[in-house]
Amino acid sequence: MSERAAPFYCPYCGDEDLRPSEQGHGAWECAACNRAFQLKFLGLLARGLRQTDAGGDEI
């Protein structure tokens, strides 16, 4: 079993002083800006499939 990836820095202030939160899986706390945030995997993107408008330009 492999370990989950951890964030390297806070997405709000950029500081690296992060600790796992008691909120549960994927939740982190930043000691520098006193914010809590959660990471969530949304899924894989299909390469080569892009939505286009009627003129063939990407949307």
C-alpha positions as CSV (number, residue, x, y, z in Angstrom):
1,M,0.0,0.0,0.0
2,S,1.4,3.4,-0.9
3,E,1.1,6.7,1.0
4,R,-1.1,9.5,-0.1
5,A,0.5,12.6,-1.6
6,A,0.7,15.6,0.7
7,P,0.6,19.2,-0.3
8,F,3.9,21.0,-0.3
9,Y,2.5,24.5,0.4
10,C,-0.7,26.3,1.5
11,P,-2.8,27.3,-1.6
12,Y,-3.7,30.6,0.2
13,C,-0.5,32.0,1.6
14,G,2.2,29.7,0.1
15,D,3.7,28.7,3.5
16,E,5.0,25.2,4.1
17,D,3.9,24.8,7.7
18,L,1.1,22.3,7.1
19,R,-0.4,19.7,9.3
20,P,-3.1,17.1,8.8
21,S,-6.5,18.3,10.1
22,E,-8.8,16.4,12.4
23,Q,-11.6,16.9,9.9
24,G,-10.6,13.7,8.1
25,H,-9.0,12.4,4.9
26,G,-7.5,15.1,2.6
27,A,-8.0,18.0,5.1
28,W,-5.0,20.2,6.1
29,E,-4.3,23.1,8.3
30,C,-1.9,26.0,7.7
31,A,-0.2,27.3,10.9
32,A,0.9,30.5,9.1
33,C,-2.4,31.9,7.9
34,N,-4.7,29.8,10.2
35,R,-6.7,28.4,7.3
36,A,-8.0,24.9,6.7
37,F,-8.5,23.4,3.3
38,Q,-9.3,20.0,1.8
39,L,-7.8,18.2,-1.2
40,K,-10.0,16.1,-3.4
41,F,-9.3,13.9,-6.4
42,L,-11.9,14.6,-9.1
43,G,-10.9,12.0,-11.7
44,L,-8.9,11.5,-14.8
45,L,-9.1,13.6,-17.9
46,A,-9.5,12.0,-21.3
47,R,-6.7,13.3,-23.5
48,G,-7.7,14.4,-27.0
49,L,-11.3,15.0,-26.2
50,R,-12.1,18.7,-26.2
51,Q,-15.4,20.4,-26.7
52,T,-15.5,22.6,-29.8
53,D,-18.0,25.1,-31.0
54,A,-19.7,25.1,-34.5
55,G,-16.7,26.8,-36.1
56,G,-14.2,24.2,-34.9
57,D,-12.6,26.5,-32.3
58,E,-12.0,25.1,-28.8
59,I,-14.4,26.4,-26.1
